[in-house]
Amino acid sequence: VHAVTITKPFWLGKTEVTQGQWSAVMGNNPSNFKGDDRPVEEVSWEDAMDYCRKLTDRERAAGRLPDGYEYTLPTEAQWEYACRAGTTGDYAGELASMGWYDGNSGNTTHPVGQKQANPWGLADMHGNVWEWCLDRYGSYVSGAVNDPRGAASGTIRVNRGGSWINTAANCRSADRSGFSPGNRNYLLGFRLALSAVR
């Protein structure tokens, strides 16, 4: 446990990116569990970053993007800060009310936003699909830190939030996992961040 300070403003998507949102930008739908309002899955970290670049280009060209910002994946610190939403427990509320996990999912993803949002209005932070983060997976630093960006080297990228197939423990606000950036499976999706260009 250590103190993290986030000094740069950012926005985070209210839900995971849906298959409909993905298809509108990428022109395909790689997901195993089909449904426009379900989270897109079977997307790698590299795929998610490609989506972010294409969306940034489209929105900037249309004049809808604030100056100095881009769409990207959240850092691990941004993700956990937003997931906790000022709470200090294992979850931002009662898990069964907030997330789809092995205890209530019926072994499938579900349309986004059906469960109770956290205190900041963000839905599906617990369960449904693991969410890619920008950072490389590594050990946390000891002591206070500003705007951490994960490990300086390595290939594994961070995933947060747990999924429809995981236990309650995997859906905790503090739980973390990691996959190769080229990995695609039906547990993996992502959520957009709108962040200041670094």
C-alpha positions in Angstrom: 0.0 0.0 0.0 1.3 3.4 -1.0 0.1 6.9 -1.7 -0.4 7.9 -5.3 -1.2 11.4 -6.5 -2.6 12.0 -9.9 -1.7 15.6 -11.0 -3.1 15.6 -14.6 -6.8 15.8 -15.5 -8.4 12.9 -17.3 -11.9 11.6 -18.1 -12.9 7.9 -18.1 -15.6 6.2 -20.1 -18.8 5.4 -18.1 -18.7 1.9 -19.3 -16.4 -0.5 -21.2 -16.2 0.1 -24.9 -19.1 -1.7 -26.5 -19.2 -3.8 -29.6 -21.3 -1.2 -31.3 -18.7 1.5 -30.5 -15.9 -0.7 -31.7 -17.6 -1.6 -35.0 -18.3 2.1 -35.7 -14.6 2.9 -35.6 -12.9 -0.4 -36.7 -15.5 -1.8 -39.1 -15.5 -5.3 -37.6 -16.6 -7.1 -34.4 -14.1 -9.7 -33.1 -16.2 -10.6 -30.0 -17.2 -14.1 -28.9 -20.4 -13.0 -27.1 -22.2 -10.9 -29.7 -24.3 -7.9 -29.0 -23.9 -4.2 -29.8 -24.4 -3.2 -26.2 -22.1 -5.8 -24.8 -18.4 -5.0 -24.1 -16.1 -5.7 -27.0 -13.7 -8.6 -26.2 -11.2 -10.7 -28.1 -9.2 -7.5 -28.4 -5.5 -7.3 -27.6 -3.8 -4.3 -26.0 -2.4 -3.5 -29.4 -5.9 -3.6 -30.9 -7.2 -1.3 -28.1 -4.4 1.2 -28.7 -5.2 1.1 -32.5 -8.8 1.9 -31.7 -7.7 4.8 -29.4 -5.5 6.3 -32.2 -8.3 6.0 -34.8 -10.9 7.5 -32.5 -8.5 10.4 -31.6 -7.9 11.1 -35.3 -11.6 11.0 -36.1 -12.7 13.2 -33.2 -9.8 15.7 -33.7 -10.7 16.0 -37.4 -14.3 16.7 -36.5 -13.3 19.3 -34.0 -14.8 17.4 -31.1 -11.6 16.8 -29.1 -10.4 19.3 -26.5 -7.0 20.8 -27.3 -4.1 18.9 -25.7 -6.1 15.6 -25.1 -6.2 12.2 -26.8 -8.1 9.0 -26.4 -5.9 6.3 -24.8 -6.1 3.5 -22.2 -6.1 4.6 -18.5 -2.9 4.2 -16.5 -3.2 1.6 -13.8 -3.3 4.5 -11.2 -6.1 6.3 -13.1 -8.1 3.1 -13.3 -7.9 2.3 -9.6 -8.6 5.8 -8.6 -11.7 5.9 -10.7 -12.8 2.4 -9.7 -12.5 3.2 -6.0 -14.4 6.5 -6.4 -13.4 7.6 -2.9 -14.2 4.2 -1.3 -11.7 2.2 0.7 -13.1 -1.3 0.8 -12.5 -4.3 -1.4 -15.2 -3.0 -3.8 -16.8 0.4 -4.5 -20.1 -1.1 -3.1 -21.8 -4.5 -2.9 -20.2 -6.7 -5.6 -23.3 -8.6 -6.7 -25.1 -5.2 -7.3 -22.2 -3.7 -9.2 -20.6 -6.4 -11.3 -20.9 -9.6 -13.3 -18.6 -12.3 -12.0 -18.7 -16.1 -11.6 -21.4 -15.9 -9.0 -24.0 -14.2 -11.2 -22.9 -14.0 -14.8 -24.3 -17.2 -16.1 -20.9 -17.7 -17.9 -21.3 -14.9 -20.4 -20.7 -11.1 -20.7 -23.7 -8.8 -20.3 -24.7 -5.5 -21.8 -22.8 -2.6 -20.2 -24.4 -0.4 -17.6 -27.0 -2.8 -16.3 -25.5 -3.0 -12.8 -25.2 -0.2 -10.2 -22.6 2.4 -11.0 -19.9 3.4 -8.5 -20.3 6.7 -6.6 -18.8 8.6 -9.5 -21.2 7.1 -12.1 -18.8 4.6 -13.6 -20.4 1.2 -14.4 -18.9 -2.3 -14.8 -15.6 -1.4 -13.0 -16.0 -4.8 -11.3 -16.4 -7.8 -13.5 -17.9 -8.3 -17.0 -14.5 -8.2 -18.8 -10.9 -7.5 -17.7 -9.9 -4.0 -18.8 -6.5 -3.3 -20.4 -4.5 -0.5 -18.9 -1.7 1.5 -20.5 1.0 0.4 -18.1 3.5 -2.5 -18.2 3.0 -5.0 -15.4 5.6 -4.8 -12.6 6.0 -4.3 -8.9 4.7 -1.2 -7.3 7.1 1.3 -5.9 7.4 1.8 -2.2 6.6 5.2 -0.9 4.5 8.1 -2.3 4.6 8.7 -6.1 3.1 11.2 -8.6 1.5 10.0 -11.8 3.0 6.5 -11.9 3.4 4.8 -15.3 4.1 1.2 -14.4 7.3 -0.8 -15.0 9.9 0.9 -17.2 10.5 -2.4 -19.2 8.9 -5.7 -19.9 6.2 -6.8 -22.3 3.2 -7.8 -20.1 0.5 -5.2 -19.9 -1.8 -4.6 -16.9 -5.5 -5.7 -16.7 -7.9 -4.6 -14.0 -11.4 -5.3 -12.8 -11.9 -9.0 -13.2 -14.4 -10.7 -15.6 -17.6 -12.7 -15.9 -15.7 -15.9 -15.3 -13.6 -14.8 -12.3 -14.2 -15.1 -8.6 -15.2 -12.2 -6.4 -11.5 -11.8 -5.2 -10.4 -11.1 -8.8 -12.9 -8.3 -9.1 -11.6 -6.3 -6.1 -10.6 -2.7 -6.7 -7.0 -3.5 -5.9 -6.7 -6.8 -7.9 -4.5 -6.8 -10.9 -3.5 -9.2 -13.7 -1.5 -9.0 -16.8 -1.3 -10.5 -20.4 1.0 -10.2 -23.3 0.0 -7.2 -25.4 -0.9 -9.4 -28.4 -3.2 -11.7 -26.3 -6.8 -11.9 -27.4 -9.5 -13.8 -25.5 -13.1 -13.5 -24.4 -12.2 -12.2 -21.0 -10.4 -9.1 -22.2 -11.9 -5.7 -23.1 -11.1 -2.1 -22.3 -12.4 1.3 -21.2 -11.4 4.6 -22.8 -9.5 7.4 -21.1 -9.4 10.9 -22.4 -6.1 12.1 -21.1 -3.7 15.1 -21.4 -1.1 14.4 -24.1 2.1 13.6 -22.4 
